[in-house]
Amino acid sequence: MKNVQRYVGFLGLIIAPFFFGSCGNAEDKKETKANAPTIQLDIQRLDQTIANSTTEKQIDSILRKHPEVLQAYFSVGTNRSTELAKNFFALFQNPALKKFYEQSQQQAFFGGKVLENELQAAFQEIKNEFPHAKIPKIRTVFTGFGAVGNFKTQHLVVSDTLIIIGLDYFMGKKGLYLPQNVYDYQLRRLEPRAIVGQILLLYAGYFNQHDAENATMLSDMIWYGKSYAFAKKMAPTLADSLLFGYTQTELAESDMFQQEIWEHFIDQSLLYKQDEFTKAKYLGERPKTIEIGPACPGSIGRWLGWRIVDAYQTNHPKESLASIMAKPNANQLFQASGYRGKAKE
C-alpha cells in the first residue's frame, strides 16, 4: 500500500458547524431521551439494486431516481446518467469485479443487516442526545474503486441531509482488492465495521462548535477530541482501533506513555503553535509521530485532544455531550479539564 489519493482525510474536512441542543443535568437528560422520537433511517442499498439490474436501461432509471447521488457522489447531473449506467453495466459483467462485489455481500462484509442496524442504533442515539438533529438519508454504492469510467468516486460523502457510502472502499485488508495508494495505517479505518465510526467523526462537525479564528494546535486538538467523544458516545461498542486507526499495541502504549507524550507537547511549547507545518506533524495523516518517538503513532495530537476532552467529561459528569460540543473556547475547556497528562489509574 502506498499514499492516499481518494481517501478523504478527517483533517481536511472542516464542516461549518452548528448546534442542536442544550445543556442540562442528568435528570433532564434522562427525560430528553425518554421523549426522543424513535427514528427509522431511510437507507437504500443502491449497490444491490444496480448489481441486480439486467440492462443498462434499468440502471439508468435507478440513477435518474437518485439525482442527489449523481451530484454528491459522482459530481455529475442526470445528463450523464446514461453514460454512467453503461459503465456500471459493464462493470458487473467483469468476472473479477463481479467476484469482488459478491464478496462484499458476504456476512463478514455487508451481507445481512449488520450495517443497517449499526447505523440505526447510532442515529437513534444522536436523536436522543440532540432531539432537533436532522437525520440524513443514507445510500450505498459499489464502483470497484472508480472502475466506472471518468467519474469521481470516494469512500464517503457526509452531510446533514445525505450520506453516501462507497462500500468497496471499506472492504478492509481481507478484501479481494485494496484501494490504490492507501497505507496500511489508513486501511485500518477502512474495515467493514469501521464505517459507522468514520461517518460519526464527520457528522460530528454539525454539532462541534469551534472558534475558527483560534488557529492554535490546542484548538484543533480539542476540535478533534470532541469529535472522537461524539463518535464514542453514539457507537459505544465500536473498537478504538477502528475509530483512531491505531493497532492494539499502539493504543496500549499511547495510554501507557501518555505522560511522556504530554510532556513533549509542553517541552516543545506546542499547544499554542499556529503554523500549519508544525501542526501537520502532530495532527496530520502520518504512520508515526517520529518527533516523539519511532513507535508513536501518527496524528497523536488528535488522540491527545480526545484525552483532554475525556478528562473534562470525567470531571463534569453531569454536563451533557450537547453542552460540551457547543463550547467553542478550546482553552477554557482545556483549563477546566484539569488534564496534565496523567493516565487514568
MIDO-878824 format. One record per residue (C-alpha): z, x, y; residue number from 1. Coordinates in pm, 1 decimal, always signed. Layout:
N
+----------+----------+----------+-----+
|        z |        x |        y | num |
+----------+----------+----------+-----+
|        Z |        X |        Y | NUM |
...
+----------+----------+----------+-----+
! end
This chain:
345
+----------+----------+----------+-----+
|        z |        x |        y | num |
+----------+----------+----------+-----+
|     +0.0 |     +0.0 |     +0.0 |   1 |
|    -73.0 |   +113.0 |   +348.5 |   2 |
|    -15.5 |     -3.2 |   +702.6 |   3 |
|    -22.3 |   -362.6 |   +818.6 |   4 |
|   -330.4 |   -526.8 |   +959.8 |   5 |
|   -285.4 |   -901.4 |   +946.0 |   6 |
|    +89.2 |   -915.9 |   +883.9 |   7 |
|   +245.7 |  -1094.9 |  +1183.1 |   8 |
|   +548.1 |   -881.0 |  +1270.4 |   9 |
|   +861.1 |  -1066.0 |  +1379.6 |  10 |
|   +899.8 |   -817.3 |  +1665.3 |  11 |
|   +562.5 |   -906.8 |  +1808.4 |  12 |
|   +626.6 |  -1279.2 |  +1829.5 |  13 |
|   +825.6 |  -1382.5 |  +2135.8 |  14 |
|   +820.3 |  -1760.4 |  +2141.8 |  15 |
|   +909.0 |  -1939.2 |  +2464.0 |  16 |
|  +1248.4 |  -2069.6 |  +2351.2 |  17 |
|  +1420.8 |  -2391.9 |  +2433.2 |  18 |
|  +1742.2 |  -2551.1 |  +2316.5 |  19 |
|  +1809.9 |  -2871.8 |  +2130.3 |  20 |
|  +2180.6 |  -2948.5 |  +2100.8 |  21 |
|  +2522.7 |  -2882.1 |  +2241.4 |  22 |
|  +2843.1 |  -2705.8 |  +2154.6 |  23 |
|  +3137.2 |  -2881.2 |  +2005.0 |  24 |
|  +3439.3 |  -2844.4 |  +1784.0 |  25 |
|  +3447.7 |  -2868.2 |  +1406.0 |  26 |
|  +3516.0 |  -3244.4 |  +1400.7 |  27 |
|  +3228.3 |  -3313.0 |  +1639.3 |  28 |
|  +3007.0 |  -3101.7 |  +1417.2 |  29 |
|  +3101.4 |  -3299.7 |  +1106.5 |  30 |
|  +3033.5 |  -3625.5 |  +1288.5 |  31 |
|  +2695.0 |  -3499.8 |  +1407.6 |  32 |
|  +2597.6 |  -3407.4 |  +1052.8 |  33 |
|  +2715.4 |  -3743.2 |   +920.8 |  34 |
|  +2499.0 |  -3920.9 |  +1178.1 |  35 |
|  +2195.2 |  -3696.5 |  +1141.5 |  36 |
|  +1893.5 |  -3886.0 |  +1004.6 |  37 |
|  +1753.4 |  -3795.6 |   +666.2 |  38 |
|  +1413.0 |  -3640.7 |   +713.4 |  39 |
|  +1108.2 |  -3643.5 |   +490.9 |  40 |
|   +886.0 |  -3346.4 |   +556.7 |  41 |
|   +514.4 |  -3400.9 |   +595.2 |  42 |
|   +394.2 |  -3131.3 |   +354.4 |  43 |
|    +35.4 |  -3126.3 |   +234.3 |  44 |
|    -84.5 |  -2874.1 |    -21.3 |  45 |
|   -435.3 |  -2821.5 |   +112.6 |  46 |
|   -468.3 |  -2522.0 |   -117.6 |  47 |
|   -463.2 |  -2763.0 |   -412.1 |  48 |
|   -692.3 |  -3028.7 |   -269.3 |  49 |
|   -951.0 |  -2766.8 |   -170.9 |  50 |
|   -926.0 |  -2583.7 |   -504.5 |  51 |
|   -970.8 |  -2911.1 |   -695.7 |  52 |
|  -1277.7 |  -3014.3 |   -498.0 |  53 |
|  -1606.3 |  -3017.7 |   -688.4 |  54 |
|  -1850.3 |  -2999.2 |   -397.2 |  55 |
|  -1887.1 |  -2832.3 |    -61.0 |  56 |
|  -1905.2 |  -3177.2 |    +96.4 |  57 |
|  -1560.8 |  -3267.9 |    -36.9 |  58 |
|  -1411.7 |  -2951.5 |   +109.2 |  59 |
|  -1586.5 |  -3012.8 |   +441.2 |  60 |
|  -1435.6 |  -3362.7 |   +450.5 |  61 |
|  -1087.5 |  -3219.8 |   +388.1 |  62 |
|  -1126.7 |  -2963.0 |   +663.9 |  63 |
|  -1254.3 |  -3220.0 |   +912.2 |  64 |
|   -949.0 |  -3435.2 |   +843.9 |  65 |
|   -729.5 |  -3141.6 |   +946.1 |  66 |
|   -872.8 |  -3005.0 |  +1272.8 |  67 |
|   -528.6 |  -2866.8 |  +1357.5 |  68 |
|   -556.3 |  -2631.8 |  +1057.9 |  69 |
|   -906.4 |  -2524.7 |  +1157.0 |  70 |
|   -787.8 |  -2445.3 |  +1507.9 |  71 |
|   -443.1 |  -2296.0 |  +1441.0 |  72 |
|   -515.7 |  -2100.2 |  +1123.0 |  73 |
|   -887.9 |  -2020.6 |  +1125.2 |  74 |
|   -931.5 |  -2022.7 |  +1505.8 |  75 |
|  -1241.0 |  -2243.3 |  +1491.0 |  76 |
|  -1335.8 |  -2602.5 |  +1567.4 |  77 |
|  -1487.2 |  -2869.8 |  +1344.8 |  78 |
|  -1832.5 |  -2738.6 |  +1439.0 |  79 |
|  -1776.8 |  -2458.5 |  +1184.4 |  80 |
|  -1615.5 |  -2665.8 |   +910.9 |  81 |
|  -1937.7 |  -2687.5 |   +707.0 |  82 |
|  -1975.1 |  -2309.6 |   +705.1 |  83 |
|  -1612.2 |  -2262.8 |   +607.1 |  84 |
|  -1641.8 |  -2528.9 |   +336.0 |  85 |
|  -1940.9 |  -2347.1 |   +187.7 |  86 |
|  -1742.4 |  -2024.3 |   +177.0 |  87 |
|  -1438.9 |  -2195.4 |    +25.3 |  88 |
|  -1653.2 |  -2347.3 |   -248.5 |  89 |
|  -1799.9 |  -2006.4 |   -329.3 |  90 |
|  -1452.3 |  -1854.8 |   -327.4 |  91 |
|  -1327.7 |  -2085.0 |   -601.0 |  92 |
|  -1637.6 |  -2016.9 |   -812.1 |  93 |
|  -1549.7 |  -1646.3 |   -819.6 |  94 |
|  -1374.9 |  -1582.0 |  -1155.2 |  95 |
|  -1142.4 |  -1309.2 |  -1024.1 |  96 |
|  -1028.7 |  -1502.1 |   -719.0 |  97 |
|  -1001.0 |  -1824.4 |   -917.1 |  98 |
|   -771.2 |  -1645.0 |  -1160.0 |  99 |
|   -566.2 |  -1521.9 |   -863.1 | 100 |
|   -534.6 |  -1878.6 |   -735.4 | 101 |
|   -441.2 |  -2009.4 |  -1080.6 | 102 |
|   -163.2 |  -1751.3 |  -1091.9 | 103 |
|    -32.2 |  -1893.7 |   -763.5 | 104 |
|    +11.0 |  -2231.2 |   -932.1 | 105 |
|   +245.3 |  -2094.7 |  -1196.3 | 106 |
|   +610.4 |  -2196.0 |  -1175.7 | 107 |
|   +718.2 |  -1845.1 |  -1074.3 | 108 |
|   +498.4 |  -1871.3 |   -765.7 | 109 |
|   +406.7 |  -2208.7 |   -611.1 | 110 |
|   +377.3 |  -2443.3 |   -905.4 | 111 |
|   +611.4 |  -2741.0 |   -926.7 | 112 |
|   +807.5 |  -2843.4 |   -618.4 | 113 |
|  +1028.8 |  -2540.2 |   -555.9 | 114 |
|   +871.4 |  -2450.4 |   -220.9 | 115 |
|   +866.1 |  -2811.6 |   -104.3 | 116 |
|  +1232.8 |  -2858.8 |   -199.1 | 117 |
|  +1340.3 |  -2537.4 |    -24.2 | 118 |
|  +1159.8 |  -2636.2 |   +294.2 | 119 |
|  +1301.1 |  -2988.1 |   +280.1 | 120 |
|  +1657.0 |  -2854.1 |   +248.5 | 121 |
|  +1612.2 |  -2602.7 |   +531.9 | 122 |
|  +1466.1 |  -2850.5 |   +780.1 | 123 |
|  +1723.9 |  -3111.4 |   +688.5 | 124 |
|  +1989.9 |  -2856.5 |   +782.9 | 125 |
|  +1806.1 |  -2789.6 |  +1108.6 | 126 |
|  +1811.4 |  -3162.4 |  +1182.3 | 127 |
|  +2182.7 |  -3170.1 |  +1101.7 | 128 |
|  +2259.9 |  -2885.5 |  +1343.1 | 129 |
|  +2004.2 |  -2977.8 |  +1610.1 | 130 |
|  +1959.7 |  -3357.4 |  +1597.8 | 131 |
|  +1687.0 |  -3359.0 |  +1862.6 | 132 |
|  +1478.9 |  -3086.0 |  +1698.3 | 133 |
|  +1114.9 |  -3152.1 |  +1632.2 | 134 |
|  +1022.9 |  -3136.8 |  +1264.8 | 135 |
|   +678.6 |  -2983.1 |  +1217.0 | 136 |
|   +406.1 |  -3079.2 |   +975.6 | 137 |
|   +353.6 |  -2820.5 |   +702.6 | 138 |
|    +20.4 |  -2728.9 |   +544.7 | 139 |
|    -63.9 |  -2467.6 |   +281.6 | 140 |
|   -390.1 |  -2277.8 |   +232.6 | 141 |
|   -521.7 |  -2011.4 |     -3.3 | 142 |
|   -809.5 |  -1789.6 |   +112.4 | 143 |
|   -789.0 |  -1476.7 |   -102.4 | 144 |
|   -676.9 |  -1270.1 |   +198.6 | 145 |
|   -959.4 |  -1397.2 |   +413.9 | 146 |
|  -1234.3 |  -1391.9 |   +149.9 | 147 |
|  -1390.8 |  -1695.1 |   +316.8 | 148 |
|  -1623.2 |  -1511.0 |   +549.3 | 149 |
|  -1582.4 |  -1429.5 |   +914.7 | 150 |
|  -1276.9 |  -1644.4 |   +976.3 | 151 |
|   -934.9 |  -1535.3 |  +1090.9 | 152 |
|   -657.6 |  -1568.9 |   +832.6 | 153 |
|   -290.5 |  -1470.4 |   +835.3 | 154 |
|    +30.0 |  -1513.4 |   +642.8 | 155 |
|   +199.0 |  -1767.1 |   +871.4 | 156 |
|   +139.4 |  -1988.2 |  +1170.7 | 157 |
|   +462.0 |  -2135.5 |  +1307.3 | 158 |
|   +506.0 |  -2376.6 |  +1597.4 | 159 |
|   +745.8 |  -2663.1 |  +1661.4 | 160 |
|   +478.5 |  -2913.4 |  +1553.8 | 161 |
|   +282.5 |  -2733.0 |  +1282.7 | 162 |
|   +346.0 |  -2469.2 |  +1017.4 | 163 |
|    +61.6 |  -2327.4 |   +809.5 | 164 |
|   +137.9 |  -2103.1 |   +513.1 | 165 |
|   -117.5 |  -1865.9 |   +363.6 | 166 |
|    +18.1 |  -1874.3 |     +9.2 | 167 |
|   -199.6 |  -1585.0 |   -105.6 | 168 |
|    -10.9 |  -1355.8 |   +133.6 | 169 |
|   +320.3 |  -1448.6 |    -33.2 | 170 |
|   +237.6 |  -1364.2 |   -394.6 | 171 |
|   +450.4 |  -1050.5 |   -372.3 | 172 |
|   +428.2 |   -740.9 |   -585.9 | 173 |
|   +365.8 |   -943.0 |   -904.1 | 174 |
|    +51.0 |  -1099.9 |   -764.0 | 175 |
|   -276.6 |  -1003.9 |   -928.1 | 176 |
|   -388.9 |   -871.8 |   -590.8 | 177 |
|   -199.1 |   -743.1 |   -289.6 | 178 |
|   -274.4 |   -785.3 |    +80.0 | 179 |
|   -465.6 |   -490.4 |   +215.4 | 180 |
|   -285.5 |   -240.7 |   +434.2 | 181 |
|    +69.1 |   -354.7 |   +361.3 | 182 |
|   +352.6 |   -111.6 |   +288.4 | 183 |
|   +599.8 |   -167.4 |     +4.5 | 184 |
|   +884.9 |   -225.9 |   +251.5 | 185 |
|   +685.8 |   -507.9 |   +413.8 | 186 |
|   +585.5 |   -655.1 |    +79.2 | 187 |
|   +949.3 |   -742.2 |    +11.6 | 188 |
|   +924.1 |  -1011.6 |   +279.5 | 189 |
|   +604.9 |  -1143.0 |   +120.8 | 190 |
|   +759.6 |  -1253.0 |   -207.5 | 191 |
|   +720.7 |  -1622.6 |   -302.4 | 192 |
|  +1086.8 |  -1700.7 |   -237.0 | 193 |
|  +1075.4 |  -1521.4 |    +99.4 | 194 |
|   +856.6 |  -1783.5 |   +267.3 | 195 |
|  +1133.3 |  -2012.1 |   +391.9 | 196 |
|  +1331.7 |  -1727.5 |   +544.9 | 197 |
|  +1030.7 |  -1585.2 |   +726.9 | 198 |
|   +944.5 |  -1930.0 |   +861.2 | 199 |
|  +1300.8 |  -1979.5 |   +983.5 | 200 |
|  +1306.6 |  -1644.4 |  +1163.3 | 201 |
|  +1003.2 |  -1751.5 |  +1362.5 | 202 |
|  +1113.2 |  -2111.4 |  +1409.2 | 203 |
|  +1448.1 |  -1988.7 |  +1544.7 | 204 |
|  +1263.9 |  -1889.2 |  +1861.2 | 205 |
|  +1263.0 |  -2253.7 |  +1970.2 | 206 |
|  +1643.1 |  -2251.9 |  +1988.9 | 207 |
|  +1714.5 |  -1889.2 |  +2074.2 | 208 |
|  +1785.8 |  -1865.6 |  +2446.5 | 209 |
|  +1707.4 |  -1521.6 |  +2584.1 | 210 |
|  +1720.5 |  -1360.9 |  +2925.9 | 211 |
|  +1362.6 |  -1239.0 |  +2948.5 | 212 |
|  +1445.9 |  -1015.6 |  +3245.2 | 213 |
|  +1703.6 |   -823.9 |  +3042.5 | 214 |
|  +1486.0 |   -567.9 |  +2864.5 | 215 |
|  +1766.3 |   -363.2 |  +2708.2 | 216 |
|  +1795.4 |   -262.0 |  +2346.8 | 217 |
|  +2113.4 |   -469.8 |  +2320.4 | 218 |
|  +1941.6 |   -781.4 |  +2449.1 | 219 |
|  +1667.2 |   -750.9 |  +2188.7 | 220 |
|  +1921.0 |   -674.1 |  +1915.4 | 221 |
|  +2118.7 |   -989.1 |  +1994.5 | 222 |
|  +1797.9 |  -1194.4 |  +2002.2 | 223 |
|  +1713.0 |  -1077.5 |  +1651.9 | 224 |
|  +2073.7 |  -1117.6 |  +1543.2 | 225 |
|  +2083.5 |  -1481.3 |  +1647.7 | 226 |
|  +1754.6 |  -1545.1 |  +1467.9 | 227 |
|  +1897.7 |  -1398.6 |  +1147.7 | 228 |
|  +2214.6 |  -1607.4 |  +1188.0 | 229 |
|  +1995.3 |  -1915.5 |  +1227.6 | 230 |
|  +1794.0 |  -1838.1 |   +915.0 | 231 |
|  +2103.0 |  -1764.5 |   +706.5 | 232 |
|  +2262.6 |  -2091.8 |   +816.8 | 233 |
|  +1957.9 |  -2301.0 |   +733.2 | 234 |
|  +1890.5 |  -2127.1 |   +399.8 | 235 |
|  +2234.6 |  -2008.2 |   +281.1 | 236 |
|  +2122.4 |  -1922.0 |    -73.3 | 237 |
|  +1835.3 |  -1700.6 |    +41.1 | 238 |
|  +1881.9 |  -1339.7 |    -66.8 | 239 |
|  +1935.8 |  -1094.6 |   +219.6 | 240 |
|  +1677.5 |   -865.5 |    +59.7 | 241 |
|  +1409.2 |  -1129.9 |   +123.1 | 242 |
|  +1527.5 |  -1200.2 |   +475.8 | 243 |
|  +1572.8 |   -842.6 |   +601.5 | 244 |
|  +1322.1 |   -678.9 |   +370.5 | 245 |
|  +1582.6 |   -426.0 |   +251.3 | 246 |
|  +1647.5 |   -322.9 |   -105.9 | 247 |
|  +1988.2 |   -395.1 |   -255.1 | 248 |
|  +2073.5 |    -27.3 |   -215.9 | 249 |
|  +1970.7 |    -29.5 |   +150.0 | 250 |
|  +2177.9 |   -341.0 |   +214.5 | 251 |
|  +2484.0 |   -191.5 |    +43.9 | 252 |
|  +2453.0 |   +144.5 |   +217.7 | 253 |
|  +2389.4 |    -10.9 |   +559.5 | 254 |
|  +2711.2 |   -203.9 |   +519.7 | 255 |
|  +2896.3 |    +97.8 |   +383.2 | 256 |
|  +2784.7 |   +324.7 |   +668.0 | 257 |
|  +2797.9 |    +59.1 |   +934.8 | 258 |
|  +3043.2 |   +258.8 |  +1142.3 | 259 |
|  +2819.1 |   +565.7 |  +1138.9 | 260 |
|  +2517.2 |   +356.0 |  +1239.0 | 261 |
|  +2712.3 |   +208.3 |  +1528.1 | 262 |
|  +2837.8 |   +547.1 |  +1640.7 | 263 |
|  +2479.6 |   +673.8 |  +1650.6 | 264 |
|  +2387.7 |   +392.3 |  +1889.4 | 265 |
|  +2688.9 |   +475.2 |  +2107.4 | 266 |
|  +2649.7 |   +854.1 |  +2096.1 | 267 |
|  +2282.4 |   +826.0 |  +2192.5 | 268 |
|  +2355.7 |   +566.6 |  +2462.9 | 269 |
|  +2101.6 |   +331.8 |  +2306.8 | 270 |
|  +2241.7 |    -11.9 |  +2388.7 | 271 |
|  +2112.0 |    -22.8 |  +2742.5 | 272 |
|  +1789.9 |   +171.5 |  +2692.6 | 273 |
|  +1488.1 |    -16.2 |  +2823.7 | 274 |
|  +1187.3 |   +198.9 |  +2739.8 | 275 |
|   +970.3 |    +46.5 |  +2468.5 | 276 |
|   +915.5 |   +374.9 |  +2284.8 | 277 |
|  +1287.4 |   +421.2 |  +2216.8 | 278 |
|  +1337.9 |    +54.5 |  +2129.5 | 279 |
|  +1049.8 |    +63.4 |  +1882.9 | 280 |
|  +1223.7 |   +339.7 |  +1686.5 | 281 |
|  +1516.3 |   +110.6 |  +1607.5 | 282 |
|  +1363.6 |   -237.4 |  +1624.0 | 283 |
|  +1002.4 |   -187.3 |  +1520.1 | 284 |
|   +829.2 |   -207.0 |  +1183.1 | 285 |
|   +908.9 |   +120.6 |  +1007.3 | 286 |
|  +1003.4 |   +213.1 |   +649.8 | 287 |
|  +1300.3 |   +424.1 |   +766.1 | 288 |
|  +1500.1 |   +487.7 |  +1082.4 | 289 |
|  +1484.3 |   +864.2 |  +1044.0 | 290 |
|  +1666.4 |   +919.8 |  +1374.2 | 291 |
|  +1984.2 |   +807.7 |  +1194.7 | 292 |
|  +1908.9 |   +949.9 |   +851.7 | 293 |
|  +1637.4 |   +972.3 |   +583.1 | 294 |
|  +1786.5 |   +682.3 |   +386.6 | 295 |
|  +1849.7 |   +449.9 |   +682.3 | 296 |
|  +1612.8 |   +151.8 |   +655.4 | 297 |
|  +1371.5 |    +60.6 |   +931.2 | 298 |
|  +1441.5 |   -199.8 |  +1200.1 | 299 |
|  +1810.3 |   -114.3 |  +1170.3 | 300 |
|  +1867.9 |   -239.0 |  +1524.9 | 301 |
|  +1775.7 |   -590.4 |  +1414.8 | 302 |
|  +2024.2 |   -572.0 |  +1129.1 | 303 |
|  +2290.2 |   -433.9 |  +1365.2 | 304 |
|  +2221.9 |   -719.7 |  +1606.3 | 305 |
|  +2296.0 |   -960.1 |  +1324.7 | 306 |
|  +2624.5 |   -779.8 |  +1252.1 | 307 |
|  +2725.7 |   -829.0 |  +1616.1 | 308 |
|  +2638.2 |  -1198.4 |  +1607.0 | 309 |
|  +2814.3 |  -1234.5 |  +1272.2 | 310 |
|  +3127.1 |  -1077.8 |  +1426.0 | 311 |
|  +3104.2 |  -1322.9 |  +1714.6 | 312 |
|  +3085.9 |  -1615.5 |  +1471.4 | 313 |
|  +3385.4 |  -1482.5 |  +1279.6 | 314 |
|  +3591.0 |  -1458.1 |  +1599.6 | 315 |
|  +3477.4 |  -1801.8 |  +1724.8 | 316 |
|  +3482.0 |  -2016.3 |  +1410.1 | 317 |
|  +3488.0 |  -2348.1 |  +1597.2 | 318 |
|  +3180.5 |  -2274.7 |  +1804.4 | 319 |
|  +2863.7 |  -2438.0 |  +1678.4 | 320 |
|  +2548.5 |  -2249.1 |  +1595.5 | 321 |
|  +2370.0 |  -2455.7 |  +1860.9 | 322 |
|  +2607.1 |  -2322.1 |  +2123.9 | 323 |
|  +2560.9 |  -1963.1 |  +2009.8 | 324 |
|  +2182.9 |  -1993.2 |  +2006.1 | 325 |
|  +2196.8 |  -2129.7 |  +2361.5 | 326 |
|  +2373.6 |  -1823.8 |  +2502.6 | 327 |
|  +2116.7 |  -1620.1 |  +2697.6 | 328 |
|  +2351.4 |  -1341.3 |  +2808.1 | 329 |
|  +2347.9 |  -1081.0 |  +2533.1 | 330 |
|  +2606.8 |   -856.1 |  +2694.9 | 331 |
|  +2859.7 |  -1139.0 |  +2725.6 | 332 |
|  +2809.2 |  -1231.3 |  +2360.5 | 333 |
|  +2849.4 |   -869.2 |  +2258.8 | 334 |
|  +3171.6 |   -825.6 |  +2456.3 | 335 |
|  +3314.7 |  -1147.8 |  +2313.3 | 336 |
|  +3219.8 |  -1047.6 |  +1959.3 | 337 |
|  +3470.4 |   -763.3 |  +1955.6 | 338 |
|  +3222.4 |   -571.5 |  +1741.3 | 339 |
|  +3268.1 |   -197.5 |  +1740.1 | 340 |
|  +3103.1 |   -101.6 |  +1417.1 | 341 |
|  +3372.9 |   -167.5 |  +1163.8 | 342 |
|  +3251.8 |   -324.7 |   +842.0 | 343 |
|  +3442.6 |   -621.6 |   +705.0 | 344 |
|  +3724.0 |   -528.4 |   +473.6 | 345 |
+----------+----------+----------+-----+
! end
